[in-house]
């Protein structure tokens, strides 16, 4: 099974931690980098070949991960001279990929079953399967609905709570869905999904209710470190 880890971003939201390190290399629990957690999980799930798409400070990721042999993986790299977005690297290298591939951000901590996601996608016939998570957002204000001539209040809700299904940053992709895009041009996940919603076939959701944390902000990173003693037994394979 093949996986592609997207690790080319600049990690702006996680500054100052990412001033000297790319985001996937920030340490968790003073024990290992985030990307090592992901690589250990992929190896335990049966993946054998991992490609890491690199950009900002990518040479540090190469030095840390090497050829992957320490985790029983074959690791290679796709350097980006210019940012290509989430799906752009796959379009550029689509001829090197199998029919179905797991794609994920390099800063995600989750106990999602990656193998089940990829297998379910391959069996579904969908162009892309998106791992989704339910998020509840509480609005700490009274919300007004304004209509009519533009100044008429037509409804009021006190501190509403809204629920959304959000993307976890983990996908299973059929390379056939990328056939009509220009190699070397930037392509975002959002663009691909919008195109598929307009033209079909429809993307597919893979709902998940386990542990998931996107290490995107300093608060999230601090939470992961505070919880690491408990999380490591949940996220890492038993032999580690």
Phi and psi in degrees as GROMACS dihedral restraints (atoms count N, CA, C in turn):
[ dihedral_restraints ]
;  ai    aj    ak    al  type     phi  dphi    fc
    3     4     5     6     1  -113.7    20    10
    4     5     6     7     1   138.6    20    10
    6     7     8     9     1  -131.6    20    10
    7     8     9    10     1   146.9    20    10
    9    10    11    12     1  -120.0    20    10
   10    11    12    13     1   125.6    20    10
   12    13    14    15     1  -104.6    20    10
   13    14    15    16     1   125.6    20    10
   15    16    17    18     1   -89.8    20    10
   16    17    18    19     1   111.6    20    10
   18    19    20    21     1  -134.5    20    10
   19    20    21    22     1    31.7    20    10
   21    22    23    24     1   -99.8    20    10
   22    23    24    25     1    -3.8    20    10
   24    25    26    27     1   -73.5    20    10
   25    26    27    28     1   164.6    20    10
   27    28    29    30     1   -89.1    20    10
   28    29    30    31     1    -9.9    20    10
   30    31    32    33     1    63.2    20    10
   31    32    33    34     1    39.0    20    10
   33    34    35    36     1   -59.4    20    10
   34    35    36    37     1   -40.1    20    10
   36    37    38    39     1   -67.9    20    10
   37    38    39    40     1   -19.0    20    10
   39    40    41    42     1   -99.7    20    10
   40    41    42    43     1    10.5    20    10
   42    43    44    45     1   -64.1    20    10
   43    44    45    46     1   145.8    20    10
   45    46    47    48     1   -88.7    20    10
   46    47    48    49     1     0.4    20    10
   48    49    50    51     1   -59.9    20    10
   49    50    51    52     1   -32.0    20    10
   51    52    53    54     1   -96.0    20    10
   52    53    54    55     1    14.6    20    10
   54    55    56    57     1   -66.4    20    10
   55    56    57    58     1   -40.4    20    10
   57    58    59    60     1  -109.7    20    10
   58    59    60    61     1   -14.6    20    10
   60    61    62    63     1  -126.1    20    10
   61    62    63    64     1   143.3    20    10
   63    64    65    66     1   -67.3    20    10
   64    65    66    67     1   150.0    20    10
   66    67    68    69     1   -54.3    20    10
   67    68    69    70     1   -41.6    20    10
   69    70    71    72     1   -62.9    20    10
   70    71    72    73     1   -13.6    20    10
   72    73    74    75     1   -98.9    20    10
   73    74    75    76     1    -1.5    20    10
   75    76    77    78     1   -64.7    20    10
   76    77    78    79     1   138.7    20    10
   78    79    80    81     1   -78.3    20    10
   79    80    81    82     1   148.9    20    10
   81    82    83    84     1  -113.3    20    10
   82    83    84    85     1   124.7    20    10
   84    85    86    87     1    60.0    20    10
   85    86    87    88     1    26.6    20    10
   87    88    89    90     1    53.2    20    10
   88    89    90    91     1    28.2    20    10
   90    91    92    93     1  -119.0    20    10
   91    92    93    94     1   -46.4    20    10
   93    94    95    96     1  -159.9    20    10
   94    95    96    97     1   163.5    20    10
   96    97    98    99     1   -75.2    20    10
   97    98    99   100     1   155.9    20    10
   99   100   101   102     1   -55.1    20    10
  100   101   102   103     1   -43.1    20    10
  102   103   104   105     1   -65.5    20    10
  103   104   105   106     1   -27.5    20    10
  105   106   107   108     1   -68.3    20    10
  106   107   108   109     1   -37.9    20    10
  108   109   110   111     1   -57.0    20    10
  109   110   111   112     1   -47.1    20    10
  111   112   113   114     1   -61.7    20    10
  112   113   114   115     1   -45.0    20    10
  114   115   116   117     1   -64.8    20    10
  115   116   117   118     1   -40.4    20    10
  117   118   119   120     1   -62.6    20    10
  118   119   120   121     1   -40.2    20    10
  120   121   122   123     1   -65.5    20    10
  121   122   123   124     1   -44.0    20    10
  123   124   125   126     1   -62.6    20    10
  124   125   126   127     1   -42.3    20    10
  126   127   128   129     1   -61.9    20    10
  127   128   129   130     1   -42.9    20    10
  129   130   131   132     1   -66.9    20    10
  130   131   132   133     1   -27.5    20    10
  132   133   134   135     1   -83.4    20    10
  133   134   135   136     1    -3.8    20    10
  135   136   137   138     1   103.0    20    10
  136   137   138   139     1     3.4    20    10
  138   139   140   141     1   -74.9    20    10
  139   140   141   142     1   142.9    20    10
  141   142   143   144     1  -117.8    20    10
  142   143   144   145     1   -25.8    20    10
  144   145   146   147     1  -126.6    20    10
  145   146   147   148     1   121.1    20    10
  147   148   149   150     1  -124.6    20    10
  148   149   150   151     1   129.8    20    10
  150   151   152   153     1  -108.8    20    10
  151   152   153   154     1   133.9    20    10
  153   154   155   156     1  -112.0    20    10
  154   155   156   157     1   120.0    20    10
  156   157   158   159     1   -86.0    20    10
  157   158   159   160     1   119.4    20    10
  159   160   161   162     1  -121.0    20    10
  160   161   162   163     1   152.8    20    10
  162   163   164   165     1  -147.0    20    10
  163   164   165   166     1   -97.7    20    10
  165   166   167   168     1   -56.4    20    10
  166   167   168   169     1   118.8    20    10
  168   169   170   171     1    55.1    20    10
  169   170   171   172     1    31.8    20    10
  171   172   173   174     1   -62.5    20    10
  172   173   174   175     1   -26.9    20    10
  174   175   176   177     1   -62.7    20    10
  175   176   177   178     1   -28.2    20    10
  177   178   179   180     1   -70.7    20    10
  178   179   180   181     1   -36.1    20    10
  180   181   182   183     1   -66.1    20    10
  181   182   183   184     1   -42.0    20    10
  183   184   185   186     1   -59.9    20    10
  184   185   186   187     1   -43.0    20    10
  186   187   188   189     1   -66.1    20    10
  187   188   189   190     1   -37.1    20    10
  189   190   191   192     1   -74.3    20    10
  190   191   192   193     1   -45.5    20    10
  192   193   194   195     1   -88.6    20    10
  193   194   195   196     1   -28.0    20    10
  195   196   197   198     1    58.1    20    10
  196   197   198   199     1  -141.4    20    10
  198   199   200   201     1   -90.4    20    10
  199   200   201   202     1     1.6    20    10
  201   202   203   204     1    85.3    20    10
  202   203   204   205     1    -2.7    20    10
  204   205   206   207     1   -63.2    20    10
  205   206   207   208     1   -27.2    20    10
  207   208   209   210     1   -65.8    20    10
  208   209   210   211     1   -19.4    20    10
  210   211   212   213     1  -110.8    20    10
  211   212   213   214     1     9.2    20    10
  213   214   215   216     1    72.8    20    10
  214   215   216   217     1    27.9    20    10
  216   217   218   219     1  -117.4    20    10
  217   218   219   220     1   157.4    20    10
  219   220   221   222     1  -101.1    20    10
  220   221   222   223     1   115.3    20    10
  222   223   224   225     1  -114.7    20    10
  223   224   225   226     1   131.3    20    10
  225   226   227   228     1  -130.9    20    10
  226   227   228   229     1   178.6    20    10
  228   229   230   231     1  -134.5    20    10
  229   230   231   232     1   145.7    20    10
  231   232   233   234     1  -116.5    20    10
  232   233   234   235     1    98.1    20    10
  234   235   236   237     1   -71.1    20    10
  235   236   237   238     1   141.8    20    10
  237   238   239   240     1  -112.2    20    10
  238   239   240   241     1   120.1    20    10
  240   241   242   243     1   -75.6    20    10
  241   242   243   244     1   -35.6    20    10
  243   244   245   246     1  -129.5    20    10
  244   245   246   247     1   145.9    20    10
  246   247   248   249     1   -58.3    20    10
  247   248   249   250     1   130.8    20    10
  249   250   251   252     1  -110.7    20    10
  250   251   252   253     1     3.5    20    10
  252   253   254   255     1    78.6    20    10
  253   254   255   256     1  -172.6    20    10
  255   256   257   258     1   -70.4    20    10
  256   257   258   259     1   -44.0    20    10
  258   259   260   261     1  -100.9    20    10
  259   260   261   262     1   -14.0    20    10
  261   262   263   264     1   -56.7    20    10
  262   263   264   265     1   -42.8    20    10
  264   265   266   267     1   -61.4    20    10
  265   266   267   268     1   -34.6    20    10
  267   268   269   270     1   -69.2    20    10
  268   269   270   271     1   -38.1    20    10
  270   271   272   273     1   -63.0    20    10
  271   272   273   274     1   -43.6    20    10
  273   274   275   276     1   -62.9    20    10
  274   275   276   277     1   -34.0    20    10
  276   277   278   279     1  -114.6    20    10
  277   278   279   280     1    23.4    20    10
  279   280   281   282     1   -61.8    20    10
  280   281   282   283     1   -29.2    20    10
  282   283   284   285     1   -70.5    20    10
  283   284   285   286     1   -14.2    20    10
  285   286   287   288     1   -91.8    20    10
  286   287   288   289     1    -6.6    20    10
  288   289   290   291     1  -101.4    20    10
  289   290   291   292     1   154.4    20    10
  291   292   293   294     1   -72.8    20    10
  292   293   294   295     1   179.1    20    10
  294   295   296   297     1   -62.0    20    10
  295   296   297   298     1   -34.0    20    10
  297   298   299   300     1  -133.6    20    10
  298   299   300   301     1   134.6    20    10
  300   301   302   303     1  -141.3    20    10
  301   302   303   304     1   144.0    20    10
  303   304   305   306     1   -83.6    20    10
  304   305   306   307     1   134.2    20    10
  306   307   308   309     1  -129.2    20    10
  307   308   309   310     1   133.0    20    10
  309   310   311   312     1  -152.5    20    10
  310   311   312   313     1   153.9    20    10
  312   313   314   315     1   -70.6    20    10
  313   314   315   316     1   149.7    20    10
  315   316   317   318     1   -86.0    20    10
  316   317   318   319     1    11.1    20    10
  318   319   320   321     1  -127.4    20    10
  319   320   321   322     1    30.0    20    10
  321   322   323   324     1  -106.6    20    10
  322   323   324   325     1   130.8    20    10
  324   325   326   327     1  -111.0    20    10
  325   326   327   328     1   119.3    20    10
  327   328   329   330     1  -158.7    20    10
  328   329   330   331     1   156.8    20    10
  330   331   332   333     1  -105.7    20    10
  331   332   333   334     1    25.9    20    10
  333   334   335   336     1   -57.3    20    10
  334   335   336   337     1   140.7    20    10
  336   337   338   339     1   -81.7    20    10
  337   338   339   340     1    98.0    20    10
  339   340   341   342     1   -64.1    20    10
  340   341   342   343     1   -38.6    20    10
  342   343   344   345     1   -64.9    20    10
  343   344   345   346     1   -40.6    20    10
  345   346   347   348     1   -66.0    20    10
  346   347   348   349     1   -37.7    20    10
  348   349   350   351     1   -60.4    20    10
  349   350   351   352     1   -47.8    20    10
  351   352   353   354     1   -67.6    20    10
  352   353   354   355     1   -41.4    20    10
  354   355   356   357     1   -65.4    20    10
  355   356   357   358     1   -42.9    20    10
  357   358   359   360     1   -63.1    20    10
  358   359   360   361     1   -38.2    20    10
  360   361   362   363     1   -64.9    20    10
  361   362   363   364     1   -48.5    20    10
  363   364   365   366     1   -58.9    20    10
  364   365   366   367     1   -36.3    20    10
  366   367   368   369     1   -76.7    20    10
  367   368   369   370     1   -20.5    20    10
  369   370   371   372     1   -81.4    20    10
  370   371   372   373     1   -28.9    20    10
  372   373   374   375     1    81.7    20    10
  373   374   375   376     1     3.3    20    10
  375   376   377   378     1   -73.6    20    10
  376   377   378   379     1   153.8    20    10
  378   379   380   381     1   -73.0    20    10
  379   380   381   382     1   -32.7    20    10
  381   382   383   384     1  -151.9    20    10
  382   383   384   385     1   139.9    20    10
  384   385   386   387     1  -116.1    20    10
  385   386   387   388     1   128.9    20    10
  387   388   389   390     1  -109.4    20    10
  388   389   390   391     1   122.2    20    10
  390   391   392   393     1   -69.3    20    10
  391   392   393   394     1   127.2    20    10
  393   394   395   396     1  -122.9    20    10
  394   395   396   397     1   153.4    20    10
  396   397   398   399     1  -137.3    20    10
  397   398   399   400     1   138.9    20    10
  399   400   401   402     1   -84.8    20    10
  400   401   402   403     1   123.9    20    10
  402   403   404   405     1  -114.6    20    10
  403   404   405   406     1   135.5    20    10
  405   406   407   408     1  -108.4    20    10
  406   407   408   409     1   128.7    20    10
  408   409   410   411     1  -119.3    20    10
  409   410   411   412     1   122.9    20    10
  411   412   413   414     1   -98.4    20    10
  412   413   414   415     1   127.2    20    10
  414   415   416   417     1   -91.8    20    10
  415   416   417   418     1   120.8    20    10
  417   418   419   420     1   -86.1    20    10
  418   419   420   421     1    22.7    20    10
  420   421   422   423     1  -135.1    20    10
  421   422   423   424     1   160.8    20    10
  423   424   425   426     1   -74.6    20    10
  424   425   426   427     1   128.8    20    10
  426   427   428   429     1  -102.5    20    10
  427   428   429   430     1   128.1    20    10
  429   430   431   432     1  -105.3    20    10
  430   431   432   433     1   139.3    20    10
  432   433   434   435     1  -103.9    20    10
  433   434   435   436     1   124.5    20    10
  435   436   437   438     1  -114.7    20    10
  436   437   438   439     1   130.2    20    10
  438   439   440   441     1  -145.4    20    10
  439   440   441   442     1  -148.3    20    10
  441   442   443   444     1    62.4    20    10
  442   443   444   445     1  -127.0    20    10
  444   445   446   447     1   -81.5    20    10
  445   446   447   448     1     2.1    20    10
  447   448   449   450     1   110.6    20    10
  448   449   450   451     1   -13.4    20    10
  450   451   452   453     1  -126.8    20    10
  451   452   453   454     1     8.8    20    10
  453   454   455   456     1   -94.0    20    10
  454   455   456   457     1   124.5    20    10
  456   457   458   459     1   -81.0    20    10
  457   458   459   460     1   120.3    20    10
  459   460   461   462     1  -107.1    20    10
  460   461   462   463     1   -13.8    20    10
  462   463   464   465     1  -160.8    20    10
  463   464   465   466     1   156.9    20    10
  465   466   467   468     1  -144.1    20    10
  466   467   468   469     1   133.9    20    10
  468   469   470   471     1  -131.0    20    10
  469   470   471   472     1   126.0    20    10
  471   472   473   474     1   -84.7    20    10
  472   473   474   475     1   116.4    20    10
  474   475   476   477     1    44.8    20    10
  475   476   477   478     1    64.0    20    10
  477   478   479   480     1   -69.1    20    10
  478   479   480   481     1   157.4    20    10
  480   481   482   483     1  -116.5    20    10
  481   482   483   484     1   123.7    20    10
  483   484   485   486     1  -114.3    20    10
  484   485   486   487     1   143.6    20    10
  486   487   488   489     1  -116.0    20    10
  487   488   489   490     1   138.9    20    10
  489   490   491   492     1  -136.6    20    10
  490   491   492   493     1   148.6    20    10
  492   493   494   495     1   -94.0    20    10
  493   494   495   496     1   120.7    20    10
  495   496   497   498     1  -116.0    20    10
  496   497   498   499     1   156.1    20    10
  498   499   500   501     1   -74.4    20    10
  499   500   501   502     1   136.0    20    10
  501   502   503   504     1   -85.6    20    10
  502   503   504   505     1    -5.2    20    10
  504   505   506   507     1    79.5    20    10
  505   506   507   508     1    22.9    20    10
  507   508   509   510     1  -132.0    20    10
  508   509   510   511     1   128.3    20    10
  510   511   512   513     1  -138.5    20    10
  511   512   513   514     1   155.8    20    10
  513   514   515   516     1  -115.2    20    10
  514   515   516   517     1   129.2    20    10
  516   517   518   519     1  -125.7    20    10
  517   518   519   520     1   135.9    20    10
  519   520   521   522     1   -91.8    20    10
  520   521   522   523     1   124.7    20    10
  522   523   524   525     1   -63.9    20    10
  523   524   525   526     1   -22.2    20    10
  525   526   527   528     1   -61.9    20    10
  526   527   528   529     1   -27.2    20    10
  528   529   530   531     1   -70.7    20    10
  529   530   531   532     1   -12.1    20    10
  531   532   533   534     1  -102.2    20    10
  532   533   534   535     1     2.6    20    10
  534   535   536   537     1   -62.6    20    10
  535   536   537   538     1   -31.4    20    10
  537   538   539   540     1   -95.6    20    10
  538   539   540   541     1     8.0    20    10
  540   541   542   543     1   -98.6    20    10
  541   542   543   544     1   151.4    20    10
  543   544   545   546     1   -76.3    20    10
  544   545   546   547     1   124.6    20    10
  546   547   548   549     1   -66.4    20    10
  547   548   549   550     1   133.3    20    10
  549   550   551   552     1    95.0    20    10
  550   551   552   553     1   -10.7    20    10
  552   553   554   555     1   -93.9    20    10
  553   554   555   556     1   150.6    20    10
  555   556   557   558     1   -68.7    20    10
  556   557   558   559     1   141.1    20    10
  558   559   560   561     1  -146.7    20    10
  559   560   561   562     1   119.9    20    10
  561   562   563   564     1   -90.3    20    10
  562   563   564   565     1   158.9    20    10
  564   565   566   567     1   -56.8    20    10
  565   566   567   568     1   -41.5    20    10
  567   568   569   570     1   -61.9    20    10
  568   569   570   571     1   -42.0    20    10
  570   571   572   573     1   -63.3    20    10
  571   572   573   574     1   -43.4    20    10
  573   574   575   576     1   -62.2    20    10
  574   575   576   577     1   -45.8    20    10
  576   577   578   579     1   -64.3    20    10
  577   578   579   580     1   -43.2    20    10
  579   580   581   582     1   -62.7    20    10
  580   581   582   583     1   -41.5    20    10
  582   583   584   585     1   -61.6    20    10
  583   584   585   586     1   -43.5    20    10
  585   586   587   588     1   -67.2    20    10
  586   587   588   589     1   -36.9    20    10
  588   589   590   591     1   -64.8    20    10
  589   590   591   592     1   -31.0    20    10
  591   592   593   594     1   -81.2    20    10
  592   593   594   595     1   -40.0    20    10
  594   595   596   597     1  -108.3    20    10
  595   596   597   598     1   -19.7    20    10
  597   598   599   600     1    76.2    20    10
  598   599   600   601     1   168.2    20    10
  600   601   602   603     1   -67.9    20    10
  601   602   603   604     1   160.3    20    10
  603   604   605   606     1   -73.2    20    10
  604   605   606   607     1   144.4    20    10
  606   607   608   609     1   -64.5    20    10
  607   608   609   610     1   161.7    20    10
  609   610   611   612     1  -121.0    20    10
  610   611   612   613     1   144.5    20    10
  612   613   614   615     1   -99.8    20    10
  613   614   615   616     1   146.3    20    10
  615   616   617   618     1  -124.2    20    10
  616   617   618   619     1    86.9    20    10
  618   619   620   621     1   -63.7    20    10
  619   620   621   622     1   143.8    20    10
  621   622   623   624     1  -141.3    20    10
  622   623   624   625     1   138.8    20    10
  624   625   626   627     1  -129.0    20    10
  625   626   627   628     1    20.9    20    10
  627   628   629   630     1   -87.6    20    10
  628   629   630   631     1  -141.1    20    10
  630   631   632   633     1   -92.4    20    10
  631   632   633   634     1   134.7    20    10
  633   634   635   636     1  -152.6    20    10
  634   635   636   637     1   130.8    20    10
  636   637   638   639     1  -145.1    20    10
  637   638   639   640     1   123.5    20    10
  639   640   641   642     1   -91.5    20    10
  640   641   642   643     1   113.1    20    10
  642   643   644   645     1   -78.4    20    10
  643   644   645   646     1    74.4    20    10
  645   646   647   648     1  -105.6    20    10
  646   647   648   649     1   -22.9    20    10
  648   649   650   651     1  -129.3    20    10
  649   650   651   652     1   157.5    20    10
  651   652   653   654     1   -54.4    20    10
  652   653   654   655     1   -37.6    20    10
  654   655   656   657     1   -62.7    20    10
  655   656   657   658     1   -40.8    20    10
  657   658   659   660     1   -66.5    20    10
  658   659   660   661     1   -41.3    20    10
  660   661   662   663     1   -64.2    20    10
  661   662   663   664     1   -42.8    20    10
  663   664   665   666     1   -63.0    20    10
  664   665   666   667     1   -39.8    20    10
  666   667   668   669     1   -62.5    20    10
  667   668   669   670     1   -42.4    20    10
  669   670   671   672     1   -62.5    20    10
  670   671   672   673     1   -40.4    20    10
  672   673   674   675     1   -68.8    20    10
  673   674   675   676     1   -39.4    20    10
  675   676   677   678     1   -64.8    20    10
  676   677   678   679     1   -32.8    20    10
  678   679   680   681     1   -96.4    20    10
  679   680   681   682     1     1.9    20    10
  681   682   683   684     1   -60.2    20    10
  682   683   684   685     1   -39.8    20    10
  684   685   686   687     1   -57.0    20    10
  685   686   687   688     1   -35.5    20    10
  687   688   689   690     1   -83.5    20    10
  688   689   690   691     1   -39.1    20    10
  690   691   692   693     1   -68.8    20    10
  691   692   693   694     1   -34.8    20    10
  693   694   695   696     1   -58.9    20    10
  694   695   696   697     1   -34.1    20    10
  696   697   698   699     1   -74.4    20    10
  697   698   699   700     1   -22.2    20    10
  699   700   701   702     1   -87.8    20    10
  700   701   702   703     1   -32.4    20    10
  702   703   704   705     1   -96.1    20    10
  703   704   705   706     1   -30.1    20    10
  705   706   707   708     1   -95.6    20    10
  706   707   708   709     1   148.4    20    10
  708   709   710   711     1   -58.0    20    10
  709   710   711   712     1   149.0    20    10
  711   712   713   714     1   -58.2    20    10
  712   713   714   715     1   -25.2    20    10
  714   715   716   717     1   -79.5    20    10
  715   716   717   718     1    -7.7    20    10
